Amino acid sequence: MKVIITGATGMVGKSVLLEAIRSEEVESILLVNRRPVGIDHPKVKEVIHKDFLDITPIRSELEGYDAIFHCMGVSAVGMKEADYTKLTYDLTAHWVEVLFELNSEMVFNYVSGAGTDSSEKGRQMWARVKGRTENMILNRGFKDAYMFRPGGILVEKGVRASKGSVSRLYAAMRPLLYLMRNSRFVTTGPNIGKAMIKSVLHPQENKHLENPDIDALAEQE
C-alpha cells in the first residue's frame, strides 16, 4: 500500500511512521511536514509545506495513495474555540476535500483523542470540535475511515513530542504509563501504527477506536 502521513515530527506520527517503515505491507510513504523529520529511508519521500490550511500547491504530490494517517494536531490548552476550530476542523476539512477529489477510494485514518464528543454538544470545547471533525470525515464518503482515540500512549525510546513542554510532561508521566501499560487506559505508539496499517488491510465495523480496540486491531492476523 501507499500511504500519506502527516504529523510525523510529533510523538504519535513518528511512531506511526516507524511502523510503516517496518511493515512489508507498506510500499511507499509520503510525509507532509512543516519541517524535516530527519529520517532517510528508501520507502520515504518528504514534502516540506508550511501552510497546512492550503495544500493546493502540493496537490500533485498527493494523488495515487491508498490511505492517509492524519496524525497532526494541536493542544487546545489556552486556545479560544475559534482558533482551535481553525487549526483542527477547518484544516482537516481542507485536507478531506482535496484528498477526496484525488483519492476517493482511500482510507482516512484520523488521530482524535479519548473523550471526543460525537454529539458535538458537550461542555468540553476540544471534545466538541474533535467530534465535529470526526463526523465530517466519516460522512465524506471515503472507501473507509477510522477515528483513533488513544488515551495514554507509551512510545518507543527516542520518540519525543515536537514541543519541549509536551516532551517534558510525557517524560514525567512515562513511569506511570509504564505501570499501567496492561490497562485499558494505555496503548503504545507501535500499536497505533500497526492498527492503522491493519485497518487498511482488514475493514472494521467499529469506526471509533479506543485504546482496547487499537490494541486488538494491532494484534489481528
Secondary structure, 3 states (H helix, E strand, C coil): CEEEEECCCCHHHHHHHHHHHHCCCCCEEEEEECCCCCCCCCCEEEEECCCCCCCHHHHHHCCCCCEEEECCCCCCCCCCHHHHHHHHHHHHHHHHHHHHHHCCCCEEEEECCCCCCCCCCCCCHHHHHHHHHHHHHHHHCCCEEEEEECCEEECCCCCCCCCHHHHHHHHHHHHHHHHCCCCCCEEEHHHHHHHHHHHHHCCCCCCEEEHHHHHHHHHCC
